[in-house]
Amino acid sequence: MTDSGASKLLHDLRSKCASLKSAAELYKDCSPAEKKEMLALMKQAASEITVSLEKLGSGS
């Protein structure tokens, strides 16, 4: 993986982690319907974080 590729992955990873953190902070103030939607978004972000970490770890 090139330095620019790793830098892009790290940038994406920081962004996804920040989004997940923000969603977790907002979660407690959501209505039940909003919590369901927020949880789905949080799961998607966590999945994308896992993929980014695997790419970063494999160097591809």
VMD Tcl script that draws the C-alpha trace (Angstrom):
set ca {
  {0.00 0.00 0.00}
  {1.26 3.44 -0.86}
  {1.65 6.13 1.74}
  {-1.20 8.07 0.13}
  {-3.41 4.97 0.22}
  {-2.68 4.46 3.90}
  {-3.27 8.15 4.57}
  {-6.66 7.98 2.86}
  {-7.60 4.88 4.86}
  {-6.58 6.57 8.10}
  {-8.54 9.69 7.19}
  {-11.62 7.59 6.40}
  {-11.15 5.64 9.62}
  {-10.95 8.82 11.75}
  {-14.07 10.17 10.05}
  {-16.05 6.96 10.58}
  {-14.98 6.73 14.21}
  {-15.98 10.34 14.83}
  {-19.37 9.71 13.22}
  {-19.90 6.61 15.34}
  {-18.94 8.51 18.50}
  {-21.34 11.34 17.67}
  {-24.16 8.89 16.99}
  {-23.51 7.13 20.30}
  {-23.70 10.46 22.14}
  {-26.99 11.37 20.45}
  {-28.54 7.92 20.90}
  {-29.77 8.45 24.46}
  {-31.86 11.46 23.45}
  {-33.61 9.76 20.53}
  {-37.17 8.52 20.42}
  {-37.63 4.73 20.16}
  {-38.11 4.97 16.38}
  {-35.04 7.18 16.03}
  {-33.02 4.80 18.23}
  {-33.81 1.94 15.86}
  {-32.66 3.99 12.87}
  {-29.62 5.32 14.73}
  {-28.63 1.81 15.78}
  {-28.78 0.64 12.15}
  {-26.53 3.54 11.13}
  {-24.13 2.78 13.99}
  {-23.93 -0.89 12.95}
  {-23.17 0.14 9.37}
  {-20.44 2.52 10.53}
  {-18.93 -0.18 12.76}
  {-18.90 -2.59 9.81}
  {-17.18 0.00 7.62}
  {-14.63 0.64 10.39}
  {-13.87 -3.09 10.52}
  {-13.36 -3.21 6.75}
  {-11.04 -0.20 6.89}
  {-9.02 -1.78 9.70}
  {-8.69 -5.02 7.75}
  {-7.50 -3.13 4.67}
  {-5.03 -1.14 6.74}
  {-3.75 -4.30 8.42}
  {-3.36 -6.20 5.17}
  {-1.64 -3.33 3.44}
  {-3.96 -3.48 0.44}
}
mol new
graphics top color blue
foreach p $ca { graphics top sphere $p radius 0.5 }
foreach p [lrange $ca 0 end-1] q [lrange $ca 1 end] { graphics top cylinder $p $q radius 0.2 }
display resetview
